[in-house]
Amino acid sequence: METVGAERVNRWRRGLLPAALVAIGLITVIFGDFTGDDRLRAGGVAIVGAAILMVVAGWVVAVSRRGRSV
């Protein structure tokens, strides 16, 4: 059994959550499109947008921790 560092696990989790949110958001948008519910479509778009913002914020934090300027 391999022991992994905390940074490797955190990096994996930081990548999984936005990917899961994008999948949930796309499913919501598609379901809203099938049912014709504009509120459901808007919610799905908001979820996908939040996932994109999470990725950008994570990238900015990672770059700033390494000491490089953005």
DAQUI-V502242 format. One record per residue. N is the residue number from 1. SS is DSSP state (A for helix, B for strand, O for the rest). NEAR is the number of other ideal C-beta (glycine too) atoms within 8 Angstrom. D_FIRST is the distance of its C-alpha to the first C-alpha in Angstrom with 1 decimal. Layout:
n:N ss:SS near:NEAR d_first:D_FIRST
n:N ss:SS near:NEAR d_first:D_FIRST
This chain:
n:1 ss:O near:2 d_first:0.0
n:2 ss:O near:3 d_first:3.8
n:3 ss:O near:3 d_first:6.6
n:4 ss:O near:5 d_first:9.7
n:5 ss:O near:5 d_first:13.3
n:6 ss:A near:5 d_first:15.7
n:7 ss:A near:6 d_first:18.0
n:8 ss:A near:8 d_first:15.7
n:9 ss:A near:9 d_first:15.1
n:10 ss:A near:8 d_first:18.9
n:11 ss:A near:8 d_first:19.9
n:12 ss:A near:8 d_first:18.2
n:13 ss:A near:8 d_first:19.9
n:14 ss:A near:9 d_first:23.2
n:15 ss:A near:8 d_first:23.2
n:16 ss:A near:8 d_first:22.5
n:17 ss:A near:10 d_first:25.2
n:18 ss:A near:13 d_first:28.1
n:19 ss:A near:9 d_first:27.1
n:20 ss:A near:8 d_first:27.2
n:21 ss:A near:13 d_first:30.5
n:22 ss:A near:12 d_first:32.0
n:23 ss:A near:8 d_first:31.2
n:24 ss:A near:9 d_first:32.7
n:25 ss:A near:15 d_first:35.6
n:26 ss:A near:10 d_first:36.4
n:27 ss:A near:9 d_first:36.3
n:28 ss:A near:13 d_first:38.6
n:29 ss:A near:13 d_first:41.0
n:30 ss:A near:9 d_first:41.2
n:31 ss:A near:10 d_first:41.8
n:32 ss:A near:16 d_first:44.4
n:33 ss:A near:8 d_first:46.0
n:34 ss:A near:6 d_first:46.3
n:35 ss:A near:7 d_first:47.8
n:36 ss:O near:6 d_first:49.9
n:37 ss:O near:7 d_first:48.7
n:38 ss:A near:7 d_first:49.0
n:39 ss:A near:7 d_first:47.3
n:40 ss:A near:12 d_first:44.2
n:41 ss:A near:12 d_first:44.2
n:42 ss:A near:9 d_first:44.8
n:43 ss:A near:10 d_first:41.8
n:44 ss:A near:16 d_first:39.6
n:45 ss:A near:10 d_first:40.9
n:46 ss:A near:9 d_first:40.3
n:47 ss:A near:13 d_first:36.6
n:48 ss:A near:13 d_first:36.1
n:49 ss:A near:8 d_first:38.0
n:50 ss:A near:10 d_first:35.9
n:51 ss:A near:14 d_first:32.7
n:52 ss:A near:10 d_first:34.4
n:53 ss:A near:8 d_first:35.4
n:54 ss:A near:11 d_first:31.9
n:55 ss:A near:9 d_first:30.7
n:56 ss:A near:8 d_first:33.7
n:57 ss:A near:8 d_first:33.2
n:58 ss:A near:10 d_first:29.6
n:59 ss:A near:8 d_first:30.6
n:60 ss:A near:9 d_first:33.4
n:61 ss:A near:8 d_first:31.2
n:62 ss:A near:8 d_first:28.7
n:63 ss:A near:9 d_first:31.6
n:64 ss:A near:9 d_first:33.3
n:65 ss:A near:6 d_first:30.3
n:66 ss:A near:6 d_first:30.1
n:67 ss:O near:4 d_first:33.8
n:68 ss:O near:6 d_first:35.4
n:69 ss:O near:2 d_first:38.4
n:70 ss:O near:5 d_first:38.4
